Amino acid sequence: MVKSFNEVIEKVKNLSTKTVAVAVAQDEPVLEAIRDAKKNGIANAILVGNKEEIVSIGERIGMNMDEFEIIDEKNSKKAALKAVELVSTGKADMVMKGLVDTATFLRAVLNKEIGLRTGKQMSHIAVFEVPGIDRMLFLTDAAFNMYPELKEKIDIINNSVNVAKAIGIEMPKVAPICAVEVVNPAMQATLDAAALTSMNQRGQIKGCIVDGPLALDNAISEEAAAHKKVSGPVAGKADILLMANIEAGNAMYKCLTYTTEAKNGGLLAGAAAPVIVTSRADSPETKLNSIAIAALVAESK
């Protein structure tokens, strides 16, 4: 089982090199990640955006600009569409957001003519390597779906399972996270958790083990599960944390990011190809990790 981003990156190095199309690439942290991805054999890149600014930033941070194809497009909307088109036409394997607002970028991803729509629900999966935890944690959804209902949660689980399997988790354990570990008719998240568990047991959700509701402590800590006498195939051993809504997911994401020494990366899944939507606040290392995850997902497709 892959347990760290170092292992993820080593795994990517053994694959055929993937290509990432970067939308509005004149962004220093993004270009730092692209530089390091190229240097470490993780991915090649096609850079779409203001060529003069891309070259200026690239030279300043030590990139060999002769190694990269640059498509000069100064209009951000057109640059985003072009980057997505490179993926939909097979010239690149994944698309990455650069110096462009998320709404504009996602409109290009969902464009009816050249976009990456599949008809499935898209969702964000954040992958964390947390000190003291002996496995990687997959957190979903902290960024895209606000208040998913049961049907959407099924797709969110399937998306996260596909990412986990691409990284190397053969049978991911999924914990629908709630405030309590018992079904409470007044708490919709616990009702959804019970339904998802039943659907998994009946073979309607495949390729993983779903068991819930579980509170966060007894989902990730076997000691906490034993103390509370919570048993089951996922208790204390969860790989995937299915959060009830965006508030819970986003708070969890930022708590891990800002109060621990955790490493992370992430992507949008459910599209025809991996979509890398990193925050402006994310470090170049996080962006590099995200490219590595996307490369594994692209390989699995």
TORLUMDO-600478 format. One record per residue (C-alpha): residue in one letter; x, y, z. Coordinates in pm, whole numbers, always signed. Each point is the difference from the previous one (the first is absolute). Example, Ala and Ser with C-alpha at 12.3 -4.5 7.8 and 13.67 -1.06 7.14 Angstrom:
BEGIN
<rec aa="A" X="+1230" Y="-450" Z="+780"/>
<rec aa="S" X="+137" Y="+344" Z="-66"/>
end
This chain:
BEGIN
<rec aa="M" X="+0" Y="+0" Z="+0"/>
<rec aa="V" X="+127" Y="+349" Z="-91"/>
<rec aa="K" X="+37" Y="+199" Z="+322"/>
<rec aa="S" X="+182" Y="+323" Z="-98"/>
<rec aa="F" X="+41" Y="+252" Z="-278"/>
<rec aa="N" X="+359" Y="-114" Z="-45"/>
<rec aa="E" X="-141" Y="-341" Z="-92"/>
<rec aa="V" X="-260" Y="+163" Z="-226"/>
<rec aa="I" X="+271" Y="+190" Z="-185"/>
<rec aa="E" X="+222" Y="-309" Z="-35"/>
<rec aa="K" X="-299" Y="-189" Z="-141"/>
<rec aa="V" X="-64" Y="+275" Z="-255"/>
<rec aa="K" X="+363" Y="-9" Z="-114"/>
<rec aa="N" X="-50" Y="-360" Z="-113"/>
<rec aa="L" X="-286" Y="+93" Z="-232"/>
<rec aa="S" X="+3" Y="+148" Z="-347"/>
<rec aa="T" X="+38" Y="+376" Z="+45"/>
<rec aa="K" X="-330" Y="+184" Z="-5"/>
<rec aa="T" X="-60" Y="+354" Z="-126"/>
<rec aa="V" X="-186" Y="+269" Z="+192"/>
<rec aa="A" X="-158" Y="+299" Z="-177"/>
<rec aa="V" X="+18" Y="+309" Z="+221"/>
<rec aa="A" X="-269" Y="+265" Z="-41"/>
<rec aa="V" X="+134" Y="+357" Z="+38"/>
<rec aa="A" X="+342" Y="-127" Z="+98"/>
<rec aa="Q" X="+161" Y="+333" Z="+100"/>
<rec aa="D" X="-10" Y="-86" Z="+370"/>
<rec aa="E" X="+325" Y="-46" Z="+192"/>
<rec aa="P" X="-105" Y="-276" Z="+247"/>
<rec aa="V" X="-163" Y="-196" Z="-284"/>
<rec aa="L" X="+309" Y="+34" Z="-217"/>
<rec aa="E" X="+220" Y="-107" Z="+292"/>
<rec aa="A" X="-208" Y="-318" Z="+24"/>
<rec aa="I" X="+21" Y="-52" Z="-377"/>
<rec aa="R" X="+378" Y="+52" Z="+14"/>
<rec aa="D" X="+33" Y="-260" Z="+274"/>
<rec aa="A" X="-238" Y="-242" Z="-172"/>
<rec aa="K" X="+212" Y="+15" Z="-315"/>
<rec aa="K" X="+326" Y="-28" Z="+196"/>
<rec aa="N" X="-123" Y="-307" Z="+191"/>
<rec aa="G" X="-146" Y="-176" Z="-302"/>
<rec aa="I" X="-357" Y="+33" Z="+127"/>
<rec aa="A" X="-156" Y="+187" Z="-292"/>
<rec aa="N" X="+61" Y="+213" Z="-305"/>
<rec aa="A" X="-202" Y="+316" Z="-50"/>
<rec aa="I" X="-158" Y="+219" Z="-264"/>
<rec aa="L" X="-25" Y="+354" Z="+132"/>
<rec aa="V" X="-290" Y="+213" Z="-124"/>
<rec aa="G" X="-11" Y="+370" Z="+80"/>
<rec aa="N" X="+196" Y="+323" Z="-36"/>
<rec aa="K" X="+324" Y="-124" Z="-155"/>
<rec aa="E" X="+213" Y="+298" Z="+101"/>
<rec aa="E" X="-106" Y="-30" Z="+365"/>
<rec aa="I" X="+39" Y="-378" Z="+0"/>
<rec aa="V" X="+352" Y="+23" Z="-137"/>
<rec aa="S" X="+94" Y="+281" Z="+239"/>
<rec aa="I" X="-120" Y="-191" Z="+306"/>
<rec aa="G" X="+146" Y="-326" Z="-124"/>
<rec aa="E" X="+345" Y="+145" Z="-54"/>
<rec aa="R" X="-11" Y="+166" Z="+342"/>
<rec aa="I" X="-66" Y="-333" Z="+176"/>
<rec aa="G" X="+253" Y="-198" Z="-200"/>
<rec aa="M" X="-220" Y="-177" Z="-254"/>
<rec aa="N" X="+150" Y="-108" Z="-331"/>
<rec aa="M" X="-271" Y="+151" Z="-218"/>
<rec aa="D" X="+123" Y="-191" Z="-305"/>
<rec aa="E" X="-144" Y="-314" Z="+162"/>
<rec aa="F" X="-357" Y="+128" Z="-8"/>
<rec aa="E" X="-252" Y="+72" Z="-272"/>
<rec aa="I" X="-158" Y="+341" Z="+56"/>
<rec aa="I" X="-325" Y="+108" Z="-163"/>
<rec aa="D" X="-34" Y="+378" Z="+8"/>
<rec aa="E" X="-354" Y="+100" Z="+100"/>
<rec aa="K" X="-38" Y="+314" Z="+206"/>
<rec aa="N" X="-377" Y="-28" Z="+49"/>
<rec aa="S" X="-64" Y="-207" Z="+313"/>
<rec aa="K" X="-330" Y="-151" Z="-118"/>
<rec aa="K" X="+149" Y="-104" Z="-333"/>
<rec aa="A" X="+311" Y="-134" Z="+173"/>
<rec aa="A" X="-212" Y="-216" Z="+231"/>
<rec aa="L" X="-200" Y="-133" Z="-293"/>
<rec aa="K" X="+318" Y="-75" Z="-194"/>
<rec aa="A" X="+155" Y="-190" Z="+289"/>
<rec aa="V" X="-315" Y="-211" Z="+37"/>
<rec aa="E" X="-13" Y="-58" Z="-376"/>
<rec aa="L" X="+356" Y="-138" Z="+11"/>
<rec aa="V" X="-126" Y="-268" Z="+237"/>
<rec aa="S" X="-327" Y="-76" Z="-179"/>
<rec aa="T" X="+188" Y="-45" Z="-329"/>
<rec aa="G" X="+261" Y="-229" Z="+155"/>
<rec aa="K" X="+299" Y="+236" Z="-15"/>
<rec aa="A" X="+20" Y="+9" Z="+380"/>
<rec aa="D" X="-107" Y="-243" Z="+272"/>
<rec aa="M" X="-120" Y="+243" Z="+268"/>
<rec aa="V" X="-77" Y="+368" Z="+47"/>
<rec aa="M" X="+118" Y="+233" Z="+277"/>
<rec aa="K" X="-128" Y="+337" Z="+116"/>
<rec aa="G" X="+252" Y="+283" Z="-8"/>
<rec aa="L" X="-54" Y="+374" Z="+50"/>
<rec aa="V" X="-371" Y="-7" Z="-80"/>
<rec aa="D" X="-303" Y="+11" Z="+227"/>
<rec aa="T" X="-154" Y="-336" Z="+77"/>
<rec aa="A" X="-340" Y="+82" Z="-152"/>
<rec aa="T" X="+153" Y="+87" Z="-339"/>
<rec aa="F" X="+218" Y="-310" Z="+9"/>
<rec aa="L" X="-289" Y="-232" Z="+84"/>
<rec aa="R" X="-221" Y="+152" Z="-268"/>
<rec aa="A" X="+268" Y="-106" Z="-248"/>
<rec aa="V" X="+17" Y="-349" Z="+152"/>
<rec aa="L" X="-379" Y="-33" Z="-34"/>
<rec aa="N" X="-21" Y="+158" Z="-346"/>
<rec aa="K" X="-254" Y="-197" Z="-206"/>
<rec aa="E" X="+211" Y="-4" Z="-317"/>
<rec aa="I" X="+358" Y="-55" Z="+111"/>
<rec aa="G" X="-30" Y="-64" Z="+372"/>
<rec aa="L" X="+48" Y="-311" Z="+210"/>
<rec aa="R" X="-360" Y="-80" Z="+98"/>
<rec aa="T" X="-88" Y="-365" Z="+56"/>
<rec aa="G" X="-349" Y="+33" Z="+144"/>
<rec aa="K" X="+130" Y="-109" Z="+340"/>
<rec aa="Q" X="+13" Y="+214" Z="+312"/>
<rec aa="M" X="+337" Y="+167" Z="+38"/>
<rec aa="S" X="+156" Y="+20" Z="+345"/>
<rec aa="H" X="+319" Y="+110" Z="+170"/>
<rec aa="I" X="+227" Y="-250" Z="+172"/>
<rec aa="A" X="+278" Y="+127" Z="+227"/>
<rec aa="V" X="+271" Y="-250" Z="+88"/>
<rec aa="F" X="+184" Y="+47" Z="+329"/>
<rec aa="E" X="+317" Y="-151" Z="+142"/>
<rec aa="V" X="-41" Y="+70" Z="+372"/>
<rec aa="P" X="+280" Y="-58" Z="+253"/>
<rec aa="G" X="-97" Y="-272" Z="+245"/>
<rec aa="I" X="-250" Y="-167" Z="-235"/>
<rec aa="D" X="+127" Y="-313" Z="-175"/>
<rec aa="R" X="-187" Y="+56" Z="-325"/>
<rec aa="M" X="-105" Y="+277" Z="-235"/>
<rec aa="L" X="-340" Y="+157" Z="+63"/>
<rec aa="F" X="-237" Y="+96" Z="-280"/>
<rec aa="L" X="-227" Y="+291" Z="+94"/>
<rec aa="T" X="-309" Y="+74" Z="-206"/>
<rec aa="D" X="-160" Y="+240" Z="-75"/>
<rec aa="A" X="+163" Y="+315" Z="+133"/>
<rec aa="A" X="-25" Y="+226" Z="-302"/>
<rec aa="F" X="-258" Y="-80" Z="-267"/>
<rec aa="N" X="-331" Y="-148" Z="+120"/>
<rec aa="M" X="-168" Y="+210" Z="+265"/>
<rec aa="Y" X="-288" Y="-205" Z="+143"/>
<rec aa="P" X="+4" Y="-336" Z="-178"/>
<rec aa="E" X="-306" Y="-221" Z="+30"/>
<rec aa="L" X="+8" Y="-379" Z="+3"/>
<rec aa="K" X="+17" Y="-44" Z="-379"/>
<rec aa="E" X="+288" Y="+245" Z="-24"/>
<rec aa="K" X="+181" Y="-167" Z="+290"/>
<rec aa="I" X="+0" Y="-326" Z="-196"/>
<rec aa="D" X="+188" Y="+170" Z="-285"/>
<rec aa="I" X="+233" Y="+174" Z="+246"/>
<rec aa="I" X="+88" Y="-338" Z="+152"/>
<rec aa="N" X="+56" Y="-154" Z="-343"/>
<rec aa="N" X="+226" Y="+288" Z="-104"/>
<rec aa="S" X="+208" Y="-23" Z="+315"/>
<rec aa="V" X="+27" Y="-379" Z="-28"/>
<rec aa="N" X="+131" Y="+36" Z="-356"/>
<rec aa="V" X="+268" Y="+243" Z="+120"/>
<rec aa="A" X="+94" Y="-220" Z="+295"/>
<rec aa="K" X="+33" Y="-304" Z="-224"/>
<rec aa="A" X="+211" Y="+196" Z="-249"/>
<rec aa="I" X="+239" Y="+87" Z="+281"/>
<rec aa="G" X="+18" Y="-361" Z="+114"/>
<rec aa="I" X="-270" Y="-64" Z="+262"/>
<rec aa="E" X="-148" Y="-331" Z="-117"/>
<rec aa="M" X="-318" Y="-1" Z="+212"/>
<rec aa="P" X="-57" Y="+347" Z="+146"/>
<rec aa="K" X="-188" Y="+27" Z="+327"/>
<rec aa="V" X="-257" Y="+281" Z="-9"/>
<rec aa="A" X="-131" Y="+171" Z="+313"/>
<rec aa="P" X="-302" Y="+231" Z="-35"/>
<rec aa="I" X="+96" Y="+253" Z="+268"/>
<rec aa="C" X="-269" Y="+129" Z="+234"/>
<rec aa="A" X="-7" Y="+165" Z="+341"/>
<rec aa="V" X="-103" Y="-333" Z="+154"/>
<rec aa="E" X="+48" Y="-367" Z="-83"/>
<rec aa="V" X="-366" Y="-101" Z="+34"/>
<rec aa="V" X="-297" Y="+58" Z="-227"/>
<rec aa="N" X="-203" Y="+297" Z="+117"/>
<rec aa="P" X="-321" Y="+77" Z="-192"/>
<rec aa="A" X="+52" Y="+371" Z="+73"/>
<rec aa="M" X="+344" Y="+0" Z="-166"/>
<rec aa="Q" X="-20" Y="-48" Z="-377"/>
<rec aa="A" X="+371" Y="-82" Z="-33"/>
<rec aa="T" X="-44" Y="-310" Z="+218"/>
<rec aa="L" X="-297" Y="-116" Z="-209"/>
<rec aa="D" X="+206" Y="+43" Z="-318"/>
<rec aa="A" X="+289" Y="-189" Z="+161"/>
<rec aa="A" X="-223" Y="-294" Z="+87"/>
<rec aa="A" X="-147" Y="-6" Z="-351"/>
<rec aa="L" X="+346" Y="+9" Z="-161"/>
<rec aa="T" X="+115" Y="-284" Z="+224"/>
<rec aa="S" X="-301" Y="-209" Z="-97"/>
<rec aa="M" X="+52" Y="+75" Z="-371"/>
<rec aa="N" X="+363" Y="-111" Z="+29"/>
<rec aa="Q" X="-100" Y="-323" Z="+171"/>
<rec aa="R" X="-254" Y="-70" Z="-276"/>
<rec aa="G" X="+260" Y="+58" Z="-273"/>
<rec aa="Q" X="-141" Y="+331" Z="-122"/>
<rec aa="I" X="+323" Y="+181" Z="+91"/>
<rec aa="K" X="+294" Y="-214" Z="-108"/>
<rec aa="G" X="+376" Y="-17" Z="+40"/>
<rec aa="C" X="+12" Y="+123" Z="+358"/>
<rec aa="I" X="-129" Y="-60" Z="+353"/>
<rec aa="V" X="-246" Y="+260" Z="+132"/>
<rec aa="D" X="-100" Y="+0" Z="+367"/>
<rec aa="G" X="-167" Y="+277" Z="+191"/>
<rec aa="P" X="-101" Y="+223" Z="+151"/>
<rec aa="L" X="+336" Y="+51" Z="+171"/>
<rec aa="A" X="+126" Y="+299" Z="+195"/>
<rec aa="L" X="+341" Y="+126" Z="-104"/>
<rec aa="D" X="+185" Y="-139" Z="+301"/>
<rec aa="N" X="-124" Y="-355" Z="-36"/>
<rec aa="A" X="+42" Y="+12" Z="-377"/>
<rec aa="I" X="+375" Y="+66" Z="+7"/>
<rec aa="S" X="+110" Y="-129" Z="+343"/>
<rec aa="E" X="-29" Y="-367" Z="+95"/>
<rec aa="E" X="+64" Y="+102" Z="+362"/>
<rec aa="A" X="-296" Y="+240" Z="-3"/>
<rec aa="A" X="-220" Y="-259" Z="-169"/>
<rec aa="A" X="+90" Y="-261" Z="+261"/>
<rec aa="H" X="-56" Y="+246" Z="+285"/>
<rec aa="K" X="-348" Y="+83" Z="-129"/>
<rec aa="K" X="-67" Y="-365" Z="-84"/>
<rec aa="V" X="-55" Y="+88" Z="-365"/>
<rec aa="S" X="+76" Y="-299" Z="-221"/>
<rec aa="G" X="-23" Y="-78" Z="-368"/>
<rec aa="P" X="+225" Y="-37" Z="-304"/>
<rec aa="V" X="+73" Y="+375" Z="-26"/>
<rec aa="A" X="+8" Y="+114" Z="+363"/>
<rec aa="G" X="+345" Y="+140" Z="+77"/>
<rec aa="K" X="+131" Y="-95" Z="-345"/>
<rec aa="A" X="-173" Y="+239" Z="-242"/>
<rec aa="D" X="+183" Y="+104" Z="-317"/>
<rec aa="I" X="-271" Y="+224" Z="-143"/>
<rec aa="L" X="-179" Y="+257" Z="+215"/>
<rec aa="L" X="-333" Y="+92" Z="-159"/>
<rec aa="M" X="-95" Y="+331" Z="+159"/>
<rec aa="A" X="-364" Y="+98" Z="+48"/>
<rec aa="N" X="+29" Y="+338" Z="-176"/>
<rec aa="I" X="+244" Y="+263" Z="-119"/>
<rec aa="E" X="+20" Y="+175" Z="+338"/>
<rec aa="A" X="+118" Y="-317" Z="+174"/>
<rec aa="G" X="+233" Y="-94" Z="-286"/>
<rec aa="N" X="+152" Y="+344" Z="-42"/>
<rec aa="A" X="+57" Y="+44" Z="+374"/>
<rec aa="M" X="+163" Y="-342" Z="+19"/>
<rec aa="Y" X="+221" Y="+79" Z="-300"/>
<rec aa="K" X="+120" Y="+329" Z="+143"/>
<rec aa="C" X="+44" Y="-141" Z="+349"/>
<rec aa="L" X="+232" Y="-272" Z="-133"/>
<rec aa="T" X="+182" Y="+252" Z="-221"/>
<rec aa="Y" X="+61" Y="+271" Z="+258"/>
<rec aa="T" X="+30" Y="-183" Z="+332"/>
<rec aa="T" X="+201" Y="-308" Z="-97"/>
<rec aa="E" X="+310" Y="-83" Z="-203"/>
<rec aa="A" X="-217" Y="-188" Z="-249"/>
<rec aa="K" X="+83" Y="-11" Z="-369"/>
<rec aa="N" X="-282" Y="+4" Z="-250"/>
<rec aa="G" X="-109" Y="+13" Z="-359"/>
<rec aa="G" X="-330" Y="-28" Z="-177"/>
<rec aa="L" X="-207" Y="+7" Z="-315"/>
<rec aa="L" X="-349" Y="+5" Z="-145"/>
<rec aa="A" X="-120" Y="-341" Z="-111"/>
<rec aa="G" X="-302" Y="-105" Z="-202"/>
<rec aa="A" X="+109" Y="+180" Z="-317"/>
<rec aa="A" X="+141" Y="-172" Z="-308"/>
<rec aa="A" X="+351" Y="+79" Z="+125"/>
<rec aa="P" X="+155" Y="+117" Z="+328"/>
<rec aa="V" X="-62" Y="+366" Z="+81"/>
<rec aa="I" X="+249" Y="+169" Z="+235"/>
<rec aa="V" X="-156" Y="+294" Z="+184"/>
<rec aa="T" X="+245" Y="+119" Z="+263"/>
<rec aa="S" X="-43" Y="+305" Z="+221"/>
<rec aa="R" X="+212" Y="+313" Z="-35"/>
<rec aa="A" X="+103" Y="-67" Z="+361"/>
<rec aa="D" X="+126" Y="-351" Z="-77"/>
<rec aa="S" X="+377" Y="-49" Z="+4"/>
<rec aa="P" X="+197" Y="-112" Z="-308"/>
<rec aa="E" X="+44" Y="-336" Z="+180"/>
<rec aa="T" X="-378" Y="-43" Z="+26"/>
<rec aa="K" X="-36" Y="+87" Z="-366"/>
<rec aa="L" X="+272" Y="-252" Z="-89"/>
<rec aa="N" X="-173" Y="-268" Z="+208"/>
<rec aa="S" X="-323" Y="+79" Z="-183"/>
<rec aa="I" X="+170" Y="-48" Z="-337"/>
<rec aa="A" X="+138" Y="-335" Z="+116"/>
<rec aa="I" X="-344" Y="-119" Z="+115"/>
<rec aa="A" X="-155" Y="+115" Z="-327"/>
<rec aa="A" X="+266" Y="-190" Z="-197"/>
<rec aa="L" X="-93" Y="-323" Z="+179"/>
<rec aa="V" X="-369" Y="+61" Z="-62"/>
<rec aa="A" X="+71" Y="+74" Z="-368"/>
<rec aa="E" X="+193" Y="-326" Z="-24"/>
<rec aa="S" X="-290" Y="-193" Z="+154"/>
<rec aa="K" X="-235" Y="+142" Z="-266"/>
end
